[in-house]
Amino acid sequence: MLFRRNTKPSCAYCKHGMTMGFGEIACSKRGIMSVEGKCNLFCYEPTKRKPEYSRKTKLVKIPGEDFNIQTTGGLAGGLPTELPPE
């Protein structure tokens, strides 16, 4: 959830900070901060946040017989399923 309102403050995705590498952020308001750092001037920038990927769901094999369509002689409206002879 990138655009959640209750995001925990972190210098890593604050609009005032720029990544320098080695776990450091150059903040325009506070100077050099750690990635885990935070302050009262935090302003969330959603484009800086990397989303957490959910784990892949486990696929379940479904037998082929579940996909067969069996006709019972007509449609719900009473129409015949076979074409009349020409």
N, C-alpha and C positions, 0 to 999 in steps of 0.2 A: 504494500500500500504506500505509494509514493506521496500521495497528497493528504495523508492523515493529519488532523489538527493536533493530536496529542503526541507528536513526535518528540522524543527525548533530545534536548539540545546537545549539539556536538559541533566543534569547529570544523569537522570534516565536511559538513554540508550547510555551512553558514554563508550568506551572501557576502560577508565582509572578508572571508578568508580565501587564500590561494594556496594550493598544495605545493610544497617545496621538495618533498621527498623525505625519506628517513623518518617518517612519522611526525613531521613538523608542518605547521600551517602558518603562512604569513598573513596576519590579520591587520587590516587597515586601521583598526581602532585600538588594538591591544599589543601589536607587535608579534613576535614569534610565540606561537602556542603549540601545544601537542595536539594530535588528532583527537584524543579523548577529552580535550579541554572544553570548557564552556564558560560563558559569562552572561551578564544581564543584557548585553547588546545583541544577543543571538537573533538572527533573522533567517528563517528557513528558506533555502533555495532548493526546490525539488529536483532540478536538473543535475545537481551535484551528488545526489544520493544514488547508490547502486541498490537496486531492489534485491530482496532475498528471493531466491528461486525455491519453489516448492519441490519436494521430492517427487520423482516420477511415480505415477500410480501403477499399481500392479495390474497387469492385464489378465483377464480371466478368459480361458478358452470356452467357447460356446459350441456345442455340437451342431453339425450341419443340419440335422433334422429340425432344429428350431427355426430354420429359415425357409422351409418348404411351405408352399401354399397349396392347400387342398381345396378343390372346388366341390361343391355339393349339389351342382345341377342348376344353379341360377344365381342371379344377383339379388340384392335386397328388394329391388323394384319388380321382380318377377320376370325379368328379361331372360331369354334363352342364352346359354353359353355357347351353343353351336350355331354356325351359319346355316341358313336354309339351302337346300340343293338348288343348283342352277338349272 
